[in-house]
Amino acid sequence: LIEESVRSTLEQYFKDLHGAEPRGVHEMMIATVERPLLEVVMRHAQGNQSRAAEWLGINRNTLRRKLLEHKLID
């Protein structure tokens, strides 16, 4: 379901370019997806960073850095 949603959104993105060359698509997609991913996982983990990091398969320090980058924690 998520994969198909991403696929259709990217197809629309390329159509909207009307032949223009895309730039930085990977970085754009990661930046677009990462914040809502962190928000939802943190909410379901009830703010527990260790649990959220485990669910995400990343180091807790990496999670903390990403939360700070996205201004989701102080």
Predicted model as a PDB file, atoms N, CA, C, CB and O in Angstrom, pLDDT in the B-factor column:
MODEL        1                                                                  
ATOM      1  N   LEU A   1       0.827  -1.194   0.000  1.00 89.00           N  
ATOM      2  CA  LEU A   1       0.000   0.000   0.000  1.00 89.00           C  
ATOM      3  C   LEU A   1       0.872   1.258   0.000  1.00 89.00           C  
ATOM      4  CB  LEU A   1      -0.941  -0.002   1.213  1.00 89.00           C  
ATOM      5  O   LEU A   1       0.667   2.154  -0.819  1.00 89.00           O  
ATOM      6  N   ILE A   2       1.833   1.326   0.907  1.00 91.00           N  
ATOM      7  CA  ILE A   2       2.713   2.502   0.950  1.00 91.00           C  
ATOM      8  C   ILE A   2       3.545   2.579  -0.322  1.00 91.00           C  
ATOM      9  CB  ILE A   2       3.636   2.455   2.192  1.00 91.00           C  
ATOM     10  O   ILE A   2       3.717   3.651  -0.903  1.00 91.00           O  
ATOM     11  N   GLU A   3       4.058   1.430  -0.747  1.00 94.00           N  
ATOM     12  CA  GLU A   3       4.886   1.398  -1.953  1.00 94.00           C  
ATOM     13  C   GLU A   3       4.121   1.919  -3.171  1.00 94.00           C  
ATOM     14  CB  GLU A   3       5.382  -0.027  -2.217  1.00 94.00           C  
ATOM     15  O   GLU A   3       4.664   2.688  -3.964  1.00 94.00           O  
ATOM     16  N   GLU A   4       2.883   1.507  -3.318  1.00 96.00           N  
ATOM     17  CA  GLU A   4       2.077   1.966  -4.454  1.00 96.00           C  
ATOM     18  C   GLU A   4       1.776   3.460  -4.354  1.00 96.00           C  
ATOM     19  CB  GLU A   4       0.765   1.172  -4.531  1.00 96.00           C  
ATOM     20  O   GLU A   4       1.757   4.162  -5.365  1.00 96.00           O  
ATOM     21  N   SER A   5       1.546   3.935  -3.156  1.00 94.00           N  
ATOM     22  CA  SER A   5       1.304   5.361  -2.948  1.00 94.00           C  
ATOM     23  C   SER A   5       2.532   6.185  -3.343  1.00 94.00           C  
ATOM     24  CB  SER A   5       0.931   5.632  -1.481  1.00 94.00           C  
ATOM     25  O   SER A   5       2.408   7.219  -4.000  1.00 94.00           O  
ATOM     26  N   VAL A   6       3.704   5.724  -2.943  1.00 93.00           N  
ATOM     27  CA  VAL A   6       4.951   6.418  -3.300  1.00 93.00           C  
ATOM     28  C   VAL A   6       5.135   6.373  -4.813  1.00 93.00           C  
ATOM     29  CB  VAL A   6       6.181   5.773  -2.578  1.00 93.00           C  
ATOM     30  O   VAL A   6       5.481   7.380  -5.432  1.00 93.00           O  
ATOM     31  N   ARG A   7       4.907   5.222  -5.396  1.00 95.00           N  
ATOM     32  CA  ARG A   7       5.069   5.067  -6.844  1.00 95.00           C  
ATOM     33  C   ARG A   7       4.159   6.037  -7.604  1.00 95.00           C  
ATOM     34  CB  ARG A   7       4.766   3.615  -7.264  1.00 95.00           C  
ATOM     35  O   ARG A   7       4.617   6.731  -8.511  1.00 95.00           O  
ATOM     36  N   SER A   8       2.882   6.088  -7.240  1.00 96.00           N  
ATOM     37  CA  SER A   8       1.955   6.961  -7.965  1.00 96.00           C  
ATOM     38  C   SER A   8       2.288   8.439  -7.748  1.00 96.00           C  
ATOM     39  CB  SER A   8       0.513   6.680  -7.525  1.00 96.00           C  
ATOM     40  O   SER A   8       2.146   9.253  -8.661  1.00 96.00           O  
ATOM     41  N   THR A   9       2.728   8.778  -6.545  1.00 94.00           N  
ATOM     42  CA  THR A   9       3.120  10.162  -6.271  1.00 94.00           C  
ATOM     43  C   THR A   9       4.342  10.561  -7.105  1.00 94.00           C  
ATOM     44  CB  THR A   9       3.419  10.346  -4.770  1.00 94.00           C  
ATOM     45  O   THR A   9       4.400  11.668  -7.639  1.00 94.00           O  
ATOM     46  N   LEU A  10       5.308   9.656  -7.211  1.00 95.00           N  
ATOM     47  CA  LEU A  10       6.492   9.944  -8.033  1.00 95.00           C  
ATOM     48  C   LEU A  10       6.132  10.045  -9.511  1.00 95.00           C  
ATOM     49  CB  LEU A  10       7.558   8.859  -7.831  1.00 95.00           C  
ATOM     50  O   LEU A  10       6.661  10.898 -10.224  1.00 95.00           O  
ATOM     51  N   GLU A  11       5.242   9.187  -9.969  1.00 96.00           N  
ATOM     52  CA  GLU A  11       4.803   9.280 -11.370  1.00 96.00           C  
ATOM     53  C   GLU A  11       4.172  10.645 -11.640  1.00 96.00           C  
ATOM     54  CB  GLU A  11       3.795   8.149 -11.703  1.00 96.00           C  
ATOM     55  O   GLU A  11       4.429  11.262 -12.674  1.00 96.00           O  
ATOM     56  N   GLN A  12       3.343  11.109 -10.702  1.00 96.00           N  
ATOM     57  CA  GLN A  12       2.725  12.432 -10.862  1.00 96.00           C  
ATOM     58  C   GLN A  12       3.774  13.538 -10.825  1.00 96.00           C  
ATOM     59  CB  GLN A  12       1.676  12.671  -9.765  1.00 96.00           C  
ATOM     60  O   GLN A  12       3.684  14.504 -11.582  1.00 96.00           O  
ATOM     61  N   TYR A  13       4.759  13.402  -9.957  1.00 96.00           N  
ATOM     62  CA  TYR A  13       5.851  14.380  -9.861  1.00 96.00           C  
ATOM     63  C   TYR A  13       6.545  14.515 -11.220  1.00 96.00           C  
ATOM     64  CB  TYR A  13       6.877  13.958  -8.762  1.00 96.00           C  
ATOM     65  O   TYR A  13       6.774  15.625 -11.700  1.00 96.00           O  
ATOM     66  N   PHE A  14       6.880  13.364 -11.837  1.00 96.00           N  
ATOM     67  CA  PHE A  14       7.562  13.408 -13.127  1.00 96.00           C  
ATOM     68  C   PHE A  14       6.669  14.000 -14.214  1.00 96.00           C  
ATOM     69  CB  PHE A  14       8.015  12.010 -13.529  1.00 96.00           C  
ATOM     70  O   PHE A  14       7.159  14.720 -15.084  1.00 96.00           O  
ATOM     71  N   LYS A  15       5.386  13.714 -14.181  1.00 97.00           N  
ATOM     72  CA  LYS A  15       4.456  14.322 -15.144  1.00 97.00           C  
ATOM     73  C   LYS A  15       4.420  15.834 -14.972  1.00 97.00           C  
ATOM     74  CB  LYS A  15       3.039  13.737 -14.978  1.00 97.00           C  
ATOM     75  O   LYS A  15       4.415  16.581 -15.950  1.00 97.00           O  
ATOM     76  N   ASP A  16       4.395  16.275 -13.718  1.00 97.00           N  
ATOM     77  CA  ASP A  16       4.334  17.710 -13.425  1.00 97.00           C  
ATOM     78  C   ASP A  16       5.585  18.459 -13.846  1.00 97.00           C  
ATOM     79  CB  ASP A  16       4.102  17.923 -11.957  1.00 97.00           C  
ATOM     80  O   ASP A  16       5.556  19.683 -13.972  1.00 97.00           O  
ATOM     81  N   LEU A  17       6.680  17.750 -14.066  1.00 96.00           N  
ATOM     82  CA  LEU A  17       7.915  18.393 -14.523  1.00 96.00           C  
ATOM     83  C   LEU A  17       7.835  18.797 -15.990  1.00 96.00           C  
ATOM     84  CB  LEU A  17       9.101  17.463 -14.310  1.00 96.00           C  
ATOM     85  O   LEU A  17       8.617  19.633 -16.444  1.00 96.00           O  
ATOM     86  N   HIS A  18       6.902  18.215 -16.733  1.00 95.00           N  
ATOM     87  CA  HIS A  18       6.719  18.517 -18.155  1.00 95.00           C  
ATOM     88  C   HIS A  18       8.034  18.459 -18.929  1.00 95.00           C  
ATOM     89  CB  HIS A  18       6.089  19.893 -18.320  1.00 95.00           C  
ATOM     90  O   HIS A  18       8.349  19.341 -19.728  1.00 95.00           O  
ATOM     91  N   GLY A  19       8.797  17.388 -18.665  1.00 92.00           N  
ATOM     92  CA  GLY A  19      10.043  17.173 -19.403  1.00 92.00           C  
ATOM     93  C   GLY A  19      11.273  17.800 -18.785  1.00 92.00           C  
ATOM     94  O   GLY A  19      12.389  17.524 -19.224  1.00 92.00           O  
ATOM     95  N   ALA A  20      11.098  18.636 -17.779  1.00 95.00           N  
ATOM     96  CA  ALA A  20      12.270  19.235 -17.119  1.00 95.00           C  
ATOM     97  C   ALA A  20      13.054  18.143 -16.393  1.00 95.00           C  
ATOM     98  CB  ALA A  20      11.839  20.360 -16.116  1.00 95.00           C  
ATOM     99  O   ALA A  20      12.476  17.157 -15.935  1.00 95.00           O  
ATOM    100  N   GLU A  21      14.353  18.320 -16.292  1.00 95.00           N  
ATOM    101  CA  GLU A  21      15.215  17.348 -15.616  1.00 95.00           C  
ATOM    102  C   GLU A  21      15.033  17.444 -14.103  1.00 95.00           C  
ATOM    103  CB  GLU A  21      16.699  17.574 -15.996  1.00 95.00           C  
ATOM    104  O   GLU A  21      15.162  18.528 -13.533  1.00 95.00           O  
ATOM    105  N   PRO A  22      14.737  16.323 -13.451  1.00 95.00           N  
ATOM    106  CA  PRO A  22      14.626  16.349 -11.986  1.00 95.00           C  
ATOM    107  C   PRO A  22      16.006  16.442 -11.339  1.00 95.00           C  
ATOM    108  CB  PRO A  22      13.887  15.093 -11.477  1.00 95.00           C  
ATOM    109  O   PRO A  22      17.006  16.036 -11.931  1.00 95.00           O  
ATOM    110  N   ARG A  23      16.051  16.974 -10.136  1.00 95.00           N  
ATOM    111  CA  ARG A  23      17.297  17.084  -9.377  1.00 95.00           C  
ATOM    112  C   ARG A  23      17.027  16.686  -7.932  1.00 95.00           C  
ATOM    113  CB  ARG A  23      17.882  18.532  -9.455  1.00 95.00           C  
ATOM    114  O   ARG A  23      16.032  17.100  -7.338  1.00 95.00           O  
ATOM    115  N   GLY A  24      17.910  15.891  -7.383  1.00 96.00           N  
ATOM    116  CA  GLY A  24      17.840  15.555  -5.963  1.00 96.00           C  
ATOM    117  C   GLY A  24      16.590  14.801  -5.544  1.00 96.00           C  
ATOM    118  O   GLY A  24      16.061  15.031  -4.456  1.00 96.00           O  
ATOM    119  N   VAL A  25      16.112  13.902  -6.394  1.00 96.00           N  
ATOM    120  CA  VAL A  25      14.860  13.190  -6.104  1.00 96.00           C  
ATOM    121  C   VAL A  25      14.992  12.334  -4.837  1.00 96.00           C  
ATOM    122  CB  VAL A  25      14.458  12.303  -7.303  1.00 96.00           C  
ATOM    123  O   VAL A  25      14.078  12.299  -4.014  1.00 96.00           O  
ATOM    124  N   HIS A  26      16.107  11.659  -4.685  1.00 96.00           N  
ATOM    125  CA  HIS A  26      16.291  10.809  -3.499  1.00 96.00           C  
ATOM    126  C   HIS A  26      16.229  11.637  -2.224  1.00 96.00           C  
ATOM    127  CB  HIS A  26      17.633  10.059  -3.573  1.00 96.00           C  
ATOM    128  O   HIS A  26      15.492  11.296  -1.299  1.00 96.00           O  
ATOM    129  N   GLU A  27      16.988  12.710  -2.168  1.00 94.00           N  
ATOM    130  CA  GLU A  27      17.006  13.575  -0.984  1.00 94.00           C  
ATOM    131  C   GLU A  27      15.620  14.168  -0.720  1.00 94.00           C  
ATOM    132  CB  GLU A  27      18.043  14.705  -1.159  1.00 94.00           C  
ATOM    133  O   GLU A  27      15.186  14.259   0.428  1.00 94.00           O  
ATOM    134  N   MET A  28      14.931  14.569  -1.788  1.00 93.00           N  
ATOM    135  CA  MET A  28      13.597  15.127  -1.655  1.00 93.00           C  
ATOM    136  C   MET A  28      12.642  14.103  -1.036  1.00 93.00           C  
ATOM    137  CB  MET A  28      13.075  15.591  -3.021  1.00 93.00           C  
ATOM    138  O   MET A  28      11.867  14.436  -0.140  1.00 93.00           O  
ATOM    139  N   MET A  29      12.699  12.872  -1.509  1.00 94.00           N  
ATOM    140  CA  MET A  29      11.804  11.830  -0.997  1.00 94.00           C  
ATOM    141  C   MET A  29      12.113  11.502   0.463  1.00 94.00           C  
ATOM    142  CB  MET A  29      11.917  10.561  -1.853  1.00 94.00           C  
ATOM    143  O   MET A  29      11.195  11.361   1.271  1.00 94.00           O  
ATOM    144  N   ILE A  30      13.379  11.382   0.805  1.00 91.00           N  
ATOM    145  CA  ILE A  30      13.747  11.076   2.183  1.00 91.00           C  
ATOM    146  C   ILE A  30      13.283  12.206   3.106  1.00 91.00           C  
ATOM    147  CB  ILE A  30      15.279  10.862   2.307  1.00 91.00           C  
ATOM    148  O   ILE A  30      12.720  11.948   4.170  1.00 91.00           O  
ATOM    149  N   ALA A  31      13.516  13.438   2.705  1.00 87.00           N  
ATOM    150  CA  ALA A  31      13.097  14.583   3.521  1.00 87.00           C  
ATOM    151  C   ALA A  31      11.579  14.638   3.676  1.00 87.00           C  
ATOM    152  CB  ALA A  31      13.602  15.886   2.902  1.00 87.00           C  
ATOM    153  O   ALA A  31      11.076  15.016   4.735  1.00 87.00           O  
ATOM    154  N   THR A  32      10.855  14.266   2.634  1.00 91.00           N  
ATOM    155  CA  THR A  32       9.395  14.304   2.665  1.00 91.00           C  
ATOM    156  C   THR A  32       8.820  13.224   3.566  1.00 91.00           C  
ATOM    157  CB  THR A  32       8.838  14.154   1.262  1.00 91.00           C  
ATOM    158  O   THR A  32       7.832  13.455   4.264  1.00 91.00           O  
ATOM    159  N   VAL A  33       9.425  12.059   3.556  1.00 94.00           N  
ATOM    160  CA  VAL A  33       8.899  10.902   4.287  1.00 94.00           C  
ATOM    161  C   VAL A  33       9.384  10.849   5.731  1.00 94.00           C  
ATOM    162  CB  VAL A  33       9.290   9.623   3.578  1.00 94.00           C  
ATOM    163  O   VAL A  33       8.659  10.379   6.608  1.00 94.00           O  
ATOM    164  N   GLU A  34      10.593  11.322   5.988  1.00 96.00           N  
ATOM    165  CA  GLU A  34      11.208  11.108   7.297  1.00 96.00           C  
ATOM    166  C   GLU A  34      10.447  11.762   8.457  1.00 96.00           C  
ATOM    167  CB  GLU A  34      12.612  11.630   7.274  1.00 96.00           C  
ATOM    168  O   GLU A  34      10.235  11.118   9.485  1.00 96.00           O  
ATOM    169  N   ARG A  35      10.041  12.997   8.315  1.00 95.00           N  
ATOM    170  CA  ARG A  35       9.368  13.680   9.418  1.00 95.00           C  
ATOM    171  C   ARG A  35       8.058  12.990   9.822  1.00 95.00           C  
ATOM    172  CB  ARG A  35       9.089  15.123   9.033  1.00 95.00           C  
ATOM    173  O   ARG A  35       7.881  12.689  11.003  1.00 95.00           O  
ATOM    174  N   PRO A  36       7.128  12.727   8.879  1.00 96.00           N  
ATOM    175  CA  PRO A  36       5.908  12.032   9.299  1.00 96.00           C  
ATOM    176  C   PRO A  36       6.192  10.628   9.833  1.00 96.00           C  
ATOM    177  CB  PRO A  36       4.934  11.948   8.136  1.00 96.00           C  
ATOM    178  O   PRO A  36       5.494  10.160  10.732  1.00 96.00           O  
ATOM    179  N   LEU A  37       7.196   9.956   9.298  1.00 97.00           N  
ATOM    180  CA  LEU A  37       7.580   8.639   9.813  1.00 97.00           C  
ATOM    181  C   LEU A  37       7.971   8.750  11.277  1.00 97.00           C  
ATOM    182  CB  LEU A  37       8.745   8.042   8.989  1.00 97.00           C  
ATOM    183  O   LEU A  37       7.499   7.975  12.109  1.00 97.00           O  
ATOM    184  N   LEU A  38       8.825   9.706  11.594  1.00 98.00           N  
ATOM    185  CA  LEU A  38       9.271   9.900  12.978  1.00 98.00           C  
ATOM    186  C   LEU A  38       8.109  10.289  13.886  1.00 98.00           C  
ATOM    187  CB  LEU A  38      10.365  10.973  13.041  1.00 98.00           C  
ATOM    188  O   LEU A  38       7.998   9.785  15.004  1.00 98.00           O  
ATOM    189  N   GLU A  39       7.248  11.177  13.415  1.00 98.00           N  
ATOM    190  CA  GLU A  39       6.103  11.614  14.226  1.00 98.00           C  
ATOM    191  C   GLU A  39       5.196  10.443  14.591  1.00 98.00           C  
ATOM    192  CB  GLU A  39       5.296  12.680  13.477  1.00 98.00           C  
ATOM    193  O   GLU A  39       4.810  10.289  15.750  1.00 98.00           O  
ATOM    194  N   VAL A  40       4.861   9.625  13.608  1.00 98.00           N  
ATOM    195  CA  VAL A  40       3.936   8.516  13.851  1.00 98.00           C  
ATOM    196  C   VAL A  40       4.576   7.461  14.740  1.00 98.00           C  
ATOM    197  CB  VAL A  40       3.490   7.886  12.525  1.00 98.00           C  
ATOM    198  O   VAL A  40       3.944   6.977  15.679  1.00 98.00           O  
ATOM    199  N   VAL A  41       5.814   7.102  14.457  1.00 98.00           N  
ATOM    200  CA  VAL A  41       6.481   6.079  15.266  1.00 98.00           C  
ATOM    201  C   VAL A  41       6.642   6.560  16.705  1.00 98.00           C  
ATOM    202  CB  VAL A  41       7.858   5.722  14.664  1.00 98.00           C  
ATOM    203  O   VAL A  41       6.411   5.795  17.642  1.00 98.00           O  
ATOM    204  N   MET A  42       7.032   7.811  16.888  1.00 98.00           N  
ATOM    205  CA  MET A  42       7.195   8.332  18.255  1.00 98.00           C  
ATOM    206  C   MET A  42       5.867   8.350  18.998  1.00 98.00           C  
ATOM    207  CB  MET A  42       7.794   9.746  18.226  1.00 98.00           C  
ATOM    208  O   MET A  42       5.821   8.056  20.192  1.00 98.00           O  
ATOM    209  N   ARG A  43       4.800   8.688  18.309  1.00 98.00           N  
ATOM    210  CA  ARG A  43       3.483   8.692  18.952  1.00 98.00           C  
ATOM    211  C   ARG A  43       3.091   7.279  19.381  1.00 98.00           C  
ATOM    212  CB  ARG A  43       2.417   9.274  17.999  1.00 98.00           C  
ATOM    213  O   ARG A  43       2.610   7.079  20.497  1.00 98.00           O  
ATOM    214  N   HIS A  44       3.296   6.304  18.500  1.00 98.00           N  
ATOM    215  CA  HIS A  44       2.939   4.925  18.832  1.00 98.00           C  
ATOM    216  C   HIS A  44       3.861   4.335  19.895  1.00 98.00           C  
ATOM    217  CB  HIS A  44       2.979   4.061  17.582  1.00 98.00           C  
ATOM    218  O   HIS A  44       3.464   3.434  20.633  1.00 98.00           O  
ATOM    219  N   ALA A  45       5.088   4.843  19.973  1.00 98.00           N  
ATOM    220  CA  ALA A  45       6.033   4.405  21.003  1.00 98.00           C  
ATOM    221  C   ALA A  45       5.847   5.222  22.280  1.00 98.00           C  
ATOM    222  CB  ALA A  45       7.485   4.529  20.494  1.00 98.00           C  
ATOM    223  O   ALA A  45       6.613   5.076  23.232  1.00 98.00           O  
ATOM    224  N   GLN A  46       4.834   6.077  22.296  1.00 98.00           N  
ATOM    225  CA  GLN A  46       4.510   6.930  23.448  1.00 98.00           C  
ATOM    226  C   GLN A  46       5.722   7.745  23.910  1.00 98.00           C  
ATOM    227  CB  GLN A  46       3.987   6.073  24.609  1.00 98.00           C  
ATOM    228  O   GLN A  46       5.963   7.914  25.105  1.00 98.00           O  
ATOM    229  N   GLY A  47       6.480   8.245  22.918  1.00 97.00           N  
ATOM    230  CA  GLY A  47       7.621   9.098  23.209  1.00 97.00           C  
ATOM    231  C   GLY A  47       8.875   8.366  23.653  1.00 97.00           C  
ATOM    232  O   GLY A  47       9.894   8.997  23.933  1.00 97.00           O  
ATOM    233  N   ASN A  48       8.815   7.055  23.721  1.00 98.00           N  
ATOM    234  CA  ASN A  48       9.972   6.266  24.161  1.00 98.00           C  
ATOM    235  C   ASN A  48      10.956   6.132  23.002  1.00 98.00           C  
ATOM    236  CB  ASN A  48       9.530   4.858  24.677  1.00 98.00           C  
ATOM    237  O   ASN A  48      10.722   5.381  22.056  1.00 98.00           O  
ATOM    238  N   GLN A  49      12.064   6.875  23.093  1.00 98.00           N  
ATOM    239  CA  GLN A  49      13.031   6.910  22.001  1.00 98.00           C  
ATOM    240  C   GLN A  49      13.725   5.570  21.789  1.00 98.00           C  
ATOM    241  CB  GLN A  49      14.060   7.975  22.264  1.00 98.00           C  
ATOM    242  O   GLN A  49      14.005   5.193  20.652  1.00 98.00           O  
ATOM    243  N   SER A  50      14.000   4.860  22.856  1.00 98.00           N  
ATOM    244  CA  SER A  50      14.649   3.545  22.715  1.00 98.00           C  
ATOM    245  C   SER A  50      13.750   2.584  21.952  1.00 98.00           C  
ATOM    246  CB  SER A  50      15.000   2.956  24.099  1.00 98.00           C  
ATOM    247  O   SER A  50      14.211   1.879  21.055  1.00 98.00           O  
ATOM    248  N   ARG A  51      12.486   2.553  22.301  1.00 98.00           N  
ATOM    249  CA  ARG A  51      11.522   1.681  21.619  1.00 98.00           C  
ATOM    250  C   ARG A  51      11.372   2.103  20.160  1.00 98.00           C  
ATOM    251  CB  ARG A  51      10.147   1.719  22.334  1.00 98.00           C  
ATOM    252  O   ARG A  51      11.386   1.263  19.260  1.00 98.00           O  
ATOM    253  N   ALA A  52      11.228   3.409  19.931  1.00 98.00           N  
ATOM    254  CA  ALA A  52      11.068   3.912  18.563  1.00 98.00           C  
ATOM    255  C   ALA A  52      12.294   3.576  17.719  1.00 98.00           C  
ATOM    256  CB  ALA A  52      10.831   5.436  18.569  1.00 98.00           C  
ATOM    257  O   ALA A  52      12.153   3.161  16.568  1.00 98.00           O  
ATOM    258  N   ALA A  53      13.476   3.746  18.266  1.00 98.00           N  
ATOM    259  CA  ALA A  53      14.705   3.429  17.534  1.00 98.00           C  
ATOM    260  C   ALA A  53      14.744   1.950  17.176  1.00 98.00           C  
ATOM    261  CB  ALA A  53      15.946   3.808  18.362  1.00 98.00           C  
ATOM    262  O   ALA A  53      15.144   1.583  16.071  1.00 98.00           O  
ATOM    263  N   GLU A  54      14.329   1.104  18.110  1.00 98.00           N  
ATOM    264  CA  GLU A  54      14.293  -0.331  17.852  1.00 98.00           C  
ATOM    265  C   GLU A  54      13.312  -0.643  16.722  1.00 98.00           C  
ATOM    266  CB  GLU A  54      13.904  -1.101  19.130  1.00 98.00           C  
ATOM    267  O   GLU A  54      13.634  -1.408  15.813  1.00 98.00           O  
ATOM    268  N   TRP A  55      12.127  -0.058  16.775  1.00 98.00           N  
ATOM    269  CA  TRP A  55      11.125  -0.281  15.731  1.00 98.00           C  
ATOM    270  C   TRP A  55      11.629   0.170  14.365  1.00 98.00           C  
ATOM    271  CB  TRP A  55       9.832   0.453  16.073  1.00 98.00           C  
ATOM    272  O   TRP A  55      11.368  -0.472  13.347  1.00 98.00           O  
ATOM    273  N   LEU A  56      12.360   1.290  14.361  1.00 98.00           N  
ATOM    274  CA  LEU A  56      12.877   1.841  13.109  1.00 98.00           C  
ATOM    275  C   LEU A  56      14.116   1.109  12.611  1.00 98.00           C  
ATOM    276  CB  LEU A  56      13.194   3.303  13.284  1.00 98.00           C  
ATOM    277  O   LEU A  56      14.484   1.216  11.441  1.00 98.00           O  
ATOM    278  N   GLY A  57      14.756   0.366  13.509  1.00 98.00           N  
ATOM    279  CA  GLY A  57      15.985  -0.334  13.137  1.00 98.00           C  
ATOM    280  C   GLY A  57      17.177   0.584  13.034  1.00 98.00           C  
ATOM    281  O   GLY A  57      18.093   0.352  12.245  1.00 98.00           O  
ATOM    282  N   ILE A  58      17.158   1.649  13.852  1.00 98.00           N  
ATOM    283  CA  ILE A  58      18.288   2.588  13.869  1.00 98.00           C  
ATOM    284  C   ILE A  58      18.771   2.765  15.306  1.00 98.00           C  
ATOM    285  CB  ILE A  58      17.884   3.965  13.250  1.00 98.00           C  
ATOM    286  O   ILE A  58      18.066   2.429  16.258  1.00 98.00           O  
ATOM    287  N   ASN A  59      19.964   3.290  15.446  1.00 98.00           N  
ATOM    288  CA  ASN A  59      20.552   3.568  16.747  1.00 98.00           C  
ATOM    289  C   ASN A  59      19.777   4.694  17.435  1.00 98.00           C  
ATOM    290  CB  ASN A  59      22.046   3.942  16.604  1.00 98.00           C  
ATOM    291  O   ASN A  59      19.300   5.615  16.773  1.00 98.00           O  
ATOM    292  N   ARG A  60      19.653   4.619  18.751  1.00 98.00           N  
ATOM    293  CA  ARG A  60      18.929   5.649  19.502  1.00 98.00           C  
ATOM    294  C   ARG A  60      19.543   7.032  19.300  1.00 98.00           C  
ATOM    295  CB  ARG A  60      18.912   5.303  20.989  1.00 98.00           C  
ATOM    296  O   ARG A  60      18.817   8.022  19.207  1.00 98.00           O  
ATOM    297  N   ASN A  61      20.864   7.112  19.232  1.00 98.00           N  
ATOM    298  CA  ASN A  61      21.523   8.405  19.004  1.00 98.00           C  
ATOM    299  C   ASN A  61      21.177   8.964  17.619  1.00 98.00           C  
ATOM    300  CB  ASN A  61      23.053   8.259  19.147  1.00 98.00           C  
ATOM    301  O   ASN A  61      21.010  10.173  17.455  1.00 98.00           O  
ATOM    302  N   THR A  62      21.072   8.082  16.635  1.00 98.00           N  
ATOM    303  CA  THR A  62      20.671   8.506  15.290  1.00 98.00           C  
ATOM    304  C   THR A  62      19.241   9.034  15.317  1.00 98.00           C  
ATOM    305  CB  THR A  62      20.796   7.333  14.281  1.00 98.00           C  
ATOM    306  O   THR A  62      18.940  10.065  14.716  1.00 98.00           O  
ATOM    307  N   LEU A  63      18.363   8.323  16.018  1.00 98.00           N  
ATOM    308  CA  LEU A  63      16.981   8.784  16.150  1.00 98.00           C  
ATOM    309  C   LEU A  63      16.941  10.152  16.808  1.00 98.00           C  
ATOM    310  CB  LEU A  63      16.146   7.780  16.961  1.00 98.00           C  
ATOM    311  O   LEU A  63      16.250  11.054  16.333  1.00 98.00           O  
ATOM    312  N   ARG A  64      17.678  10.309  17.896  1.00 98.00           N  
ATOM    313  CA  ARG A  64      17.688  11.595  18.606  1.00 98.00           C  
ATOM    314  C   ARG A  64      18.163  12.724  17.694  1.00 98.00           C  
ATOM    315  CB  ARG A  64      18.588  11.513  19.852  1.00 98.00           C  
ATOM    316  O   ARG A  64      17.592  13.815  17.705  1.00 98.00           O  
ATOM    317  N   ARG A  65      19.200  12.464  16.910  1.00 97.00           N  
ATOM    318  CA  ARG A  65      19.708  13.476  15.972  1.00 97.00           C  
ATOM    319  C   ARG A  65      18.640  13.848  14.949  1.00 97.00           C  
ATOM    320  CB  ARG A  65      20.974  12.964  15.252  1.00 97.00           C  
ATOM    321  O   ARG A  65      18.450  15.026  14.645  1.00 97.00           O  
ATOM    322  N   LYS A  66      17.947  12.849  14.422  1.00 97.00           N  
ATOM    323  CA  LYS A  66      16.907  13.101  13.435  1.00 97.00           C  
ATOM    324  C   LYS A  66      15.725  13.859  14.053  1.00 97.00           C  
ATOM    325  CB  LYS A  66      16.429  11.781  12.826  1.00 97.00           C  
ATOM    326  O   LYS A  66      15.150  14.739  13.413  1.00 97.00           O  
ATOM    327  N   LEU A  67      15.368  13.521  15.279  1.00 98.00           N  
ATOM    328  CA  LEU A  67      14.298  14.242  15.974  1.00 98.00           C  
ATOM    329  C   LEU A  67      14.679  15.708  16.164  1.00 98.00           C  
ATOM    330  CB  LEU A  67      13.998  13.587  17.338  1.00 98.00           C  
ATOM    331  O   LEU A  67      13.845  16.599  15.998  1.00 98.00           O  
ATOM    332  N   LEU A  68      15.924  15.950  16.508  1.00 97.00           N  
ATOM    333  CA  LEU A  68      16.414  17.338  16.661  1.00 97.00           C  
ATOM    334  C   LEU A  68      16.413  18.057  15.306  1.00 97.00           C  
ATOM    335  CB  LEU A  68      17.853  17.350  17.274  1.00 97.00           C  
ATOM    336  O   LEU A  68      15.986  19.209  15.225  1.00 97.00           O  
ATOM    337  N   GLU A  69      16.883  17.399  14.251  1.00 95.00           N  
ATOM    338  CA  GLU A  69      16.912  18.003  12.922  1.00 95.00           C  
ATOM    339  C   GLU A  69      15.527  18.427  12.456  1.00 95.00           C  
ATOM    340  CB  GLU A  69      17.513  17.036  11.925  1.00 95.00           C  
ATOM    341  O   GLU A  69      15.370  19.470  11.821  1.00 95.00           O  
ATOM    342  N   HIS A  70      14.532  17.621  12.770  1.00 95.00           N  
ATOM    343  CA  HIS A  70      13.167  17.904  12.356  1.00 95.00           C  
ATOM    344  C   HIS A  70      12.404  18.726  13.395  1.00 95.00           C  
ATOM    345  CB  HIS A  70      12.433  16.610  12.086  1.00 95.00           C  
ATOM    346  O   HIS A  70      11.202  18.957  13.263  1.00 95.00           O  
ATOM    347  N   LYS A  71      13.126  19.164  14.429  1.00 96.00           N  
ATOM    348  CA  LYS A  71      12.551  19.988  15.501  1.00 96.00           C  
ATOM    349  C   LYS A  71      11.341  19.306  16.158  1.00 96.00           C  
ATOM    350  CB  LYS A  71      12.137  21.361  14.944  1.00 96.00           C  
ATOM    351  O   LYS A  71      10.336  19.947  16.465  1.00 96.00           O  
ATOM    352  N   LEU A  72      11.469  17.995  16.362  1.00 96.00           N  
ATOM    353  CA  LEU A  72      10.432  17.240  17.028  1.00 96.00           C  
ATOM    354  C   LEU A  72      10.702  17.107  18.512  1.00 96.00           C  
ATOM    355  CB  LEU A  72      10.299  15.881  16.404  1.00 96.00           C  
ATOM    356  O   LEU A  72       9.828  16.686  19.270  1.00 96.00           O  
ATOM    357  N   ILE A  73      11.914  17.464  18.935  1.00 95.00           N  
ATOM    358  CA  ILE A  73      12.275  17.556  20.355  1.00 95.00           C  
ATOM    359  C   ILE A  73      13.195  18.760  20.520  1.00 95.00           C  
ATOM    360  CB  ILE A  73      12.971  16.232  20.867  1.00 95.00           C  
ATOM    361  O   ILE A  73      13.735  19.289  19.549  1.00 95.00           O  
ATOM    362  N   ASP A  74      13.359  19.180  21.771  1.00 86.00           N  
ATOM    363  CA  ASP A  74      14.255  20.317  22.064  1.00 86.00           C  
ATOM    364  C   ASP A  74      15.628  19.825  22.447  1.00 86.00           C  
ATOM    365  CB  ASP A  74      13.685  21.195  23.191  1.00 86.00           C  
ATOM    366  O   ASP A  74      16.516  20.630  22.727  1.00 86.00           O  
TER     367      ASP A  74                                                      
ENDMDL                                                                          
END                                                                             
